[in-house]
Amino acid sequence: MRAVITFVAVVLSSLSSASAAEIKDMLGRWTWQDFTIEVTECANKRVCAEVVAGPKNVGMEIFASYLTRKNGAWFGQVVNPATGAVYNSRMEFTGARTWRLDGCTVSKVCLSGEFVRAK
């Protein structure tokens, strides 16, 4: 009986972790609006995201804080490269090639959009 319970717990654990994106899934190039963002690994198992192409602010780091994970989503402060505004954001992996971002500034200006993996 104990073996059956352990097996069920392992299967359920693997199912929930398979559906949740890992931080490594963010690595690579992504497009958002008119910008291309390069997400790379940084020190201490965190990620950095830099604007590598766009109408302005090439070289800008857009992750203004560490990303933390909660309930299958990633939370942190993200800088909008078009305006420089900082959004308290929630990012969620919505497919093999897509991340959805929802966030608001402290003054309650909100923004949503999808990052799509660049070709």
C-alpha positions as CSV (number, residue, x, y, z in Angstrom):
1,M,0.0,0.0,0.0
2,R,2.8,2.4,0.9
3,A,4.4,1.8,-2.5
4,V,1.1,2.7,-4.3
5,I,0.7,5.9,-2.3
6,T,4.4,6.9,-3.1
7,F,3.9,6.1,-6.8
8,V,0.7,8.2,-7.0
9,A,2.4,11.1,-5.2
10,V,5.4,11.0,-7.6
11,V,3.0,10.9,-10.7
12,L,0.9,13.8,-9.4
13,S,4.1,15.8,-8.6
14,S,5.5,15.3,-12.0
15,L,2.3,16.3,-13.7
16,S,2.0,19.6,-11.9
17,S,5.7,20.4,-12.5
18,A,5.5,19.5,-16.2
19,S,2.7,22.0,-16.8
20,A,4.6,24.8,-14.9
21,A,7.3,26.6,-16.8
22,E,10.8,26.8,-15.3
23,I,13.0,29.9,-15.3
24,K,15.1,28.2,-18.0
25,D,12.1,28.2,-20.4
26,M,12.4,32.0,-20.5
27,L,15.9,32.0,-22.0
28,G,16.3,33.1,-25.5
29,R,15.0,35.9,-27.8
30,W,11.5,37.2,-27.5
31,T,9.5,39.9,-29.3
32,W,7.1,42.2,-27.6
33,Q,5.5,45.1,-29.5
34,D,8.3,46.7,-31.5
35,F,11.1,45.3,-29.3
36,T,13.3,42.2,-29.3
37,I,14.4,41.1,-25.8
38,E,17.3,38.7,-25.0
39,V,16.8,36.7,-21.8
40,T,19.9,35.2,-20.4
41,E,21.0,33.5,-17.2
42,C,22.6,35.7,-14.6
43,A,24.3,35.0,-11.3
44,N,22.4,33.2,-8.5
45,K,20.1,31.3,-10.9
46,R,18.2,34.5,-11.9
47,V,17.5,35.8,-15.4
48,C,18.4,39.1,-17.1
49,A,16.4,40.6,-20.0
50,E,18.0,43.2,-22.3
51,V,16.5,45.1,-25.2
52,V,18.6,44.0,-28.2
53,A,16.5,45.6,-31.0
54,G,13.8,48.2,-31.1
55,P,12.9,51.8,-31.8
56,K,14.8,53.0,-28.6
57,N,16.4,51.9,-25.4
58,V,18.6,49.2,-26.9
59,G,20.7,47.8,-24.1
60,M,18.1,48.6,-21.4
61,E,17.7,45.9,-18.7
62,I,13.9,45.3,-18.4
63,F,13.8,43.0,-15.3
64,A,14.1,45.5,-12.5
65,S,13.9,42.9,-9.7
66,Y,14.4,39.3,-9.1
67,L,11.6,37.1,-10.4
68,T,9.8,35.0,-7.9
69,R,7.6,32.0,-8.5
70,K,4.1,31.5,-7.0
71,N,1.3,29.3,-8.2
72,G,2.9,28.5,-11.5
73,A,3.5,32.2,-12.5
74,W,6.6,34.5,-12.2
75,F,6.3,37.8,-10.4
76,G,8.6,40.8,-10.5
77,Q,9.1,44.4,-11.7
78,V,9.4,44.9,-15.4
79,V,10.4,48.1,-17.2
80,N,8.5,49.0,-20.3
81,P,11.2,49.8,-22.8
82,A,8.9,52.2,-24.7
83,T,8.2,54.4,-21.7
84,G,10.6,53.5,-18.9
85,A,7.7,52.9,-16.5
86,V,8.1,50.1,-14.0
87,Y,5.3,47.6,-13.7
88,N,4.7,45.1,-10.9
89,S,4.1,42.2,-13.2
90,R,2.9,38.6,-13.4
91,M,4.3,36.5,-16.2
92,E,2.9,33.2,-17.2
93,F,4.0,30.6,-19.8
94,T,1.0,30.2,-22.1
95,G,2.5,27.9,-24.7
96,A,5.8,26.6,-26.1
97,R,6.5,30.0,-27.7
98,T,4.5,32.5,-25.6
99,W,4.7,34.3,-22.2
100,R,1.8,36.5,-21.1
101,L,2.6,39.6,-19.0
102,D,0.1,41.5,-16.9
103,G,1.2,44.4,-14.7
104,C,0.4,47.8,-13.2
105,T,2.5,50.7,-12.1
106,V,2.2,52.1,-8.6
107,S,0.0,54.8,-10.0
108,K,-2.4,52.1,-11.4
109,V,-1.5,52.4,-15.1
110,C,-1.8,48.8,-16.3
111,L,-0.4,46.9,-19.3
112,S,-0.9,43.4,-20.7
113,G,0.8,41.6,-23.6
114,E,2.5,38.6,-25.0
115,F,6.2,37.9,-25.5
116,V,6.5,35.6,-28.5
117,R,9.7,33.6,-29.1
118,A,11.7,35.2,-31.9
119,K,12.6,33.0,-34.9
